[in-house]
Amino acid sequence: MIIILPFSAYEKGEGVFGLKTDVQAAILNHACDLMKAGEVLQTGKLYRGFLEGYSIQFIEADKDYYQNYVGYGGWYYGSWEFPLWQVVWPDKQQLFPCEHGFNPAWKFKQPLLDRNTDFKFYEERNLAVFTTKQAFEGEPILYVYHNMDGEWQFLTELGADTANTMVVALSQITKLDHTINEIYHLPYGWRAWRVDSHSDWQTEEYEIEEGKEE
């Protein structure tokens, strides 16, 4: 079994989903100590003693997330046939991410890996993003930009004609091409590209030349 606290690519200067590194280590070490002592950990059960004043729980991650978070685990085991549990912690009102009333400011600091495999992005499904009409006419999306202001662009070619620009919900892009989910973690100020719809994505940080827009 592998137990993780998955991290957000958007976090800056913080630990896993806002938790400090020493707190992360303490949580994982406590879980190991319990298992060494013979306790069988369970999903969906509240556990105290991991965080001072708060309970945590474990959920079993969907295998569709394995390559996104535990690539070395797959390499070590030689397959993806192993259980992966995510540690989930609550907000200051003792509410977990799946519960009504959970702090909306923390919503995307702790995505739940047991659901939403069709839409892995941290943003809302209805986030307005830019694309071109060619993408909806069957041409593959080959260039993606995630600007420093959080704006997304999904293009079929470089130098796309602005007359063909469309504004659509981010969820429409993932429905159009499920492989777009592979770059859900693209940081601000980065871009991704590929040769065709069957190729792997390449990514890099980029700078927009002064006086020029992508």
C-alpha positions as CSV (number, residue, x, y, z in Angstrom):
1,M,0.0,0.0,0.0
2,I,1.1,3.6,-0.7
3,I,-0.3,6.5,1.3
4,I,0.0,10.0,-0.1
5,L,-0.9,13.6,0.5
6,P,-1.0,14.7,-3.2
7,F,0.3,18.2,-3.9
8,S,-1.2,21.0,-6.0
9,A,1.0,22.4,-8.8
10,Y,-0.4,25.8,-8.0
11,E,1.0,25.9,-4.4
12,K,3.9,28.3,-3.9
13,G,6.0,28.4,-0.8
14,E,3.8,25.9,1.1
15,G,3.7,22.2,1.7
16,V,1.2,19.7,0.6
17,F,-2.1,21.5,0.2
18,G,-1.0,24.2,2.7
19,L,0.4,21.7,5.2
20,K,4.0,22.4,6.3
21,T,6.6,19.8,5.5
22,D,7.1,18.7,9.1
23,V,3.3,18.2,9.5
24,Q,3.2,16.1,6.3
25,A,6.1,14.0,7.6
26,A,4.4,13.6,11.0
27,I,1.1,12.4,9.4
28,L,2.8,9.8,7.2
29,N,5.1,8.6,10.0
30,H,2.2,8.2,12.4
31,A,0.4,6.1,9.8
32,C,3.5,3.9,9.4
33,D,3.8,3.6,13.2
34,L,0.2,2.4,13.5
35,M,0.7,-0.2,10.8
36,K,3.9,-1.4,12.3
37,A,2.0,-1.9,15.6
38,G,-0.5,-4.1,13.8
39,E,-3.4,-1.8,13.2
40,V,-5.3,-2.2,10.0
41,L,-6.1,1.2,8.7
42,Q,-9.5,1.7,7.0
43,T,-10.9,4.1,4.5
44,G,-13.9,6.3,5.5
45,K,-13.0,6.2,9.2
46,L,-12.1,9.2,11.3
47,Y,-8.7,9.1,12.9
48,R,-7.4,11.3,15.7
49,G,-3.8,11.7,16.7
50,F,-2.5,12.7,13.2
51,L,-3.3,16.4,13.5
52,E,-3.6,18.3,16.7
53,G,-7.3,19.1,17.3
54,Y,-8.5,17.6,14.0
55,S,-9.4,14.3,12.6
56,I,-8.2,12.9,9.3
57,Q,-9.5,10.1,7.1
58,F,-8.2,7.9,4.2
59,I,-9.8,7.5,0.8
60,E,-8.8,5.0,-1.9
61,A,-7.6,6.8,-5.0
62,D,-8.9,5.9,-8.5
63,K,-6.2,4.2,-10.6
64,D,-6.7,6.8,-13.3
65,Y,-4.7,9.2,-11.0
66,Y,-1.8,6.9,-10.3
67,Q,0.5,8.1,-13.1
68,N,-0.2,11.7,-12.1
69,Y,1.0,11.2,-8.5
70,V,2.9,8.0,-8.0
71,G,4.8,7.3,-11.1
72,Y,7.7,5.9,-9.2
73,G,5.3,3.5,-7.4
74,G,4.4,2.0,-10.7
75,W,8.1,1.7,-11.6
76,Y,8.9,0.1,-8.2
77,Y,6.0,-2.5,-8.4
78,G,6.3,-3.0,-12.1
79,S,2.6,-2.4,-12.5
80,W,-0.3,-0.2,-11.3
81,E,-1.9,-3.1,-9.3
82,F,-1.4,-1.8,-5.8
83,P,-3.7,0.2,-3.4
84,L,-3.2,3.9,-3.2
85,W,-4.7,5.8,-0.3
86,Q,-5.0,9.6,0.1
87,V,-4.9,11.3,3.4
88,V,-7.7,13.9,3.6
89,W,-7.9,16.6,6.3
90,P,-10.7,19.0,7.2
91,D,-11.0,22.8,7.3
92,K,-11.1,24.7,10.5
93,Q,-14.8,24.0,10.9
94,Q,-14.0,20.2,10.9
95,L,-15.6,19.8,7.5
96,F,-14.0,17.6,4.8
97,P,-13.8,18.5,1.1
98,C,-16.7,16.3,0.2
99,E,-19.0,17.9,2.8
100,H,-21.4,20.7,2.3
101,G,-20.0,24.0,3.7
102,F,-16.4,23.1,3.3
103,N,-14.3,26.3,3.1
104,P,-14.5,27.3,-0.6
105,A,-11.1,29.0,-0.5
106,W,-9.6,25.6,0.1
107,K,-11.6,23.7,-2.5
108,F,-8.8,23.2,-4.9
109,K,-6.0,22.9,-2.4
110,Q,-7.1,19.2,-1.8
111,P,-8.6,17.6,-4.8
112,L,-10.1,14.2,-4.0
113,L,-8.5,11.4,-6.0
114,D,-11.4,8.9,-5.7
115,R,-13.6,10.8,-8.2
116,N,-13.9,13.2,-11.1
117,T,-11.5,11.3,-13.4
118,D,-13.2,12.9,-16.3
119,F,-12.1,16.4,-15.2
120,K,-8.8,16.6,-13.2
121,F,-8.3,20.4,-13.4
122,Y,-8.2,22.4,-10.2
123,E,-10.5,25.1,-11.5
124,E,-14.3,25.0,-11.8
125,R,-15.8,23.2,-14.7
126,N,-17.5,26.3,-16.0
127,L,-14.3,28.4,-16.0
128,A,-14.2,30.4,-19.3
129,V,-11.2,29.5,-21.5
130,F,-10.1,30.4,-25.0
131,T,-10.0,28.1,-27.9
132,T,-10.7,28.2,-31.7
133,K,-13.6,27.0,-33.7
134,Q,-11.3,24.6,-35.5
135,A,-11.0,22.5,-32.3
136,F,-14.8,21.9,-32.5
137,E,-14.5,21.1,-36.2
138,G,-12.3,18.1,-35.5
139,E,-8.7,19.6,-35.5
140,P,-6.6,18.4,-32.5
141,I,-5.6,20.8,-29.8
142,L,-1.8,20.9,-30.0
143,Y,-0.8,24.1,-28.1
144,V,-1.9,25.0,-24.6
145,Y,-1.0,28.1,-22.6
146,H,-1.6,28.8,-18.9
147,N,-0.9,32.4,-18.4
148,M,0.3,34.0,-15.2
149,D,-3.2,35.5,-14.6
150,G,-4.7,32.0,-14.7
151,E,-6.1,32.3,-18.2
152,W,-6.1,29.1,-20.3
153,Q,-5.7,28.9,-24.1
154,F,-6.3,25.7,-26.1
155,L,-5.1,26.1,-29.7
156,T,-5.0,23.9,-32.7
157,E,-2.1,25.9,-34.3
158,L,0.4,28.6,-33.6
159,G,-0.7,32.1,-34.5
160,A,-4.3,31.3,-34.5
161,D,-6.5,33.9,-36.2
162,T,-8.3,35.9,-33.6
163,A,-11.4,35.9,-35.8
164,N,-11.7,32.1,-35.0
165,T,-11.5,32.6,-31.2
166,M,-14.1,31.0,-29.0
167,V,-14.8,31.3,-25.3
168,V,-16.1,28.0,-23.8
169,A,-16.3,26.3,-20.5
170,L,-13.2,24.3,-19.5
171,S,-15.3,21.2,-19.2
172,Q,-16.1,21.4,-22.9
173,I,-12.4,21.1,-23.7
174,T,-12.0,18.0,-21.6
175,K,-15.1,16.5,-23.2
176,L,-13.8,17.3,-26.6
177,D,-10.4,15.7,-25.9
178,H,-9.9,13.6,-22.7
179,T,-6.1,13.7,-23.1
180,I,-6.2,17.4,-22.2
181,N,-6.6,16.1,-18.6
182,E,-2.9,15.0,-18.8
183,I,-1.8,18.7,-18.4
184,Y,-4.2,19.7,-15.7
185,H,-1.3,20.6,-13.4
186,L,0.4,23.0,-15.9
187,P,1.7,25.8,-13.7
188,Y,1.0,29.5,-14.3
189,G,3.3,30.9,-16.9
190,W,3.9,27.5,-18.6
191,R,2.9,26.1,-22.0
192,A,2.4,22.6,-23.4
193,W,2.6,21.3,-26.9
194,R,2.6,18.0,-28.9
195,V,3.1,16.9,-32.4
196,D,-0.3,15.3,-32.8
197,S,-3.2,14.0,-30.7
198,H,-1.4,10.6,-30.1
199,S,2.0,12.1,-29.0
200,D,3.0,12.9,-25.4
201,W,2.8,16.5,-24.2
202,Q,6.0,18.5,-23.8
203,T,6.0,21.4,-21.3
204,E,8.1,24.4,-20.5
205,E,8.0,27.8,-18.8
206,Y,7.6,30.6,-21.2
207,E,7.8,34.4,-21.4
208,I,5.6,36.5,-23.7
209,E,7.7,39.0,-25.6
210,E,7.0,42.6,-24.8
211,G,4.3,44.0,-27.0
212,K,3.3,40.6,-28.2
213,E,0.5,38.3,-27.2
214,E,0.2,34.6,-27.7
